[in-house]
Amino acid sequence: MYPAKFEIHAPAAKAVVMRGDLRGWERDMPLTKAANGQWSVTVDVPRDARIEYKFVVDGVWQLDPRAARGPNGLGGENSNWTGPDYRAVAPVQPPARRNWGRSRRL
């Protein structure tokens, strides 16, 4: 396991949680506020993990300004965290459409 630390600077925030595929996007993962206004949470994850997530700061969804991001499949973006042993694989493409012939009406 590997300690993944997620943090965001939000000194005026009253509550910050993280949502992502770690908990199925349904359950909040609360962050703890430090005196300098930095909110953080550390989670043990597999070293080869890839995690998509967003922060919810006082009810407003936000990307992690320091993390990589990518499309979420719904027209928006998610922040991405990758572990030190993560290895991306090429996406599987559907087979090319083939025109095997035409039917003709006689």
C-alpha positions as CSV (number, residue, x, y, z in Angstrom):
1,M,0.0,0.0,0.0
2,Y,1.0,3.6,-0.6
3,P,0.0,6.7,1.3
4,A,-1.7,9.1,-1.2
5,K,-2.1,12.6,0.1
6,F,-4.8,14.9,-1.3
7,E,-4.8,18.6,-0.4
8,I,-6.2,21.9,-1.4
9,H,-5.6,25.4,-0.1
10,A,-9.0,26.9,1.0
11,P,-8.5,29.1,4.1
12,A,-12.0,30.6,4.1
13,A,-13.8,27.2,3.7
14,K,-15.9,25.8,6.4
15,A,-16.0,22.2,5.0
16,V,-14.0,20.3,2.4
17,V,-14.6,16.8,1.3
18,M,-13.2,14.7,-1.5
19,R,-15.4,12.5,-3.8
20,G,-14.1,10.1,-6.3
21,D,-13.8,6.5,-7.5
22,L,-12.2,5.5,-4.3
23,R,-15.6,5.5,-2.7
24,G,-17.9,5.2,-5.7
25,W,-18.5,9.0,-6.0
26,E,-21.3,8.7,-3.5
27,R,-19.5,8.9,-0.1
28,D,-17.7,11.9,1.2
29,M,-14.1,11.6,2.4
30,P,-13.6,14.6,4.8
31,L,-10.4,16.6,4.8
32,T,-8.8,18.1,7.9
33,K,-7.9,21.8,8.0
34,A,-4.5,23.0,9.1
35,A,-3.7,26.4,10.7
36,N,-2.3,27.7,7.3
37,G,-5.7,27.1,5.5
38,Q,-4.5,23.8,3.9
39,W,-7.0,21.0,3.9
40,S,-5.7,17.4,3.5
41,V,-6.4,13.7,3.8
42,T,-4.1,10.8,3.4
43,V,-5.4,7.4,2.2
44,D,-3.6,4.1,1.8
45,V,-4.0,2.9,-1.8
46,P,-2.3,0.3,-4.0
47,R,1.0,1.5,-5.5
48,D,-0.4,1.0,-9.0
49,A,-3.7,2.8,-8.5
50,R,-5.1,5.5,-10.7
51,I,-7.7,7.7,-8.9
52,E,-10.2,10.1,-10.3
53,Y,-11.6,12.7,-7.9
54,K,-12.9,16.2,-7.1
55,F,-13.0,18.3,-4.0
56,V,-16.3,19.7,-2.7
57,V,-15.5,23.0,-1.0
58,D,-18.5,24.4,0.9
59,G,-20.8,22.5,-1.5
60,V,-19.0,23.6,-4.7
61,W,-17.3,21.0,-6.8
62,Q,-13.7,21.9,-7.7
63,L,-10.8,20.3,-9.5
64,D,-7.5,19.9,-7.7
65,P,-5.5,22.9,-9.1
66,R,-2.2,21.0,-8.7
67,A,-3.2,17.7,-10.2
68,A,-3.4,16.3,-13.7
69,R,-6.9,16.3,-15.1
70,G,-8.8,14.4,-17.8
71,P,-12.2,14.0,-19.3
72,N,-14.8,12.4,-17.1
73,G,-17.0,11.0,-19.9
74,L,-19.9,13.4,-19.1
75,G,-18.6,16.6,-20.7
76,G,-16.5,17.7,-17.8
77,E,-13.2,16.9,-16.2
78,N,-11.9,15.1,-13.1
79,S,-8.6,15.4,-11.3
80,N,-6.3,12.4,-11.6
81,W,-3.8,10.9,-9.2
82,T,-1.5,8.0,-10.2
83,G,0.6,5.9,-7.9
84,P,4.3,5.4,-8.5
85,D,3.8,1.9,-10.0
86,Y,0.8,2.9,-12.3
87,R,1.3,1.9,-15.9
88,A,-1.2,3.1,-18.4
89,V,-2.5,0.7,-21.0
90,A,-3.6,1.5,-24.5
91,P,-7.4,1.9,-24.8
92,V,-9.2,-0.9,-26.6
93,Q,-10.6,0.4,-29.8
94,P,-13.7,-1.2,-31.4
95,P,-13.0,-2.9,-34.6
96,A,-13.2,-0.8,-37.7
97,R,-16.5,-0.9,-39.5
98,R,-16.2,-3.0,-42.6
99,N,-18.3,-3.0,-45.7
100,W,-18.4,-6.6,-46.6
101,G,-20.5,-6.1,-49.7
102,R,-23.7,-4.6,-50.9
103,S,-27.1,-6.2,-51.3
104,R,-28.7,-5.4,-54.5
105,R,-32.3,-5.6,-55.5
106,L,-32.9,-7.5,-58.7
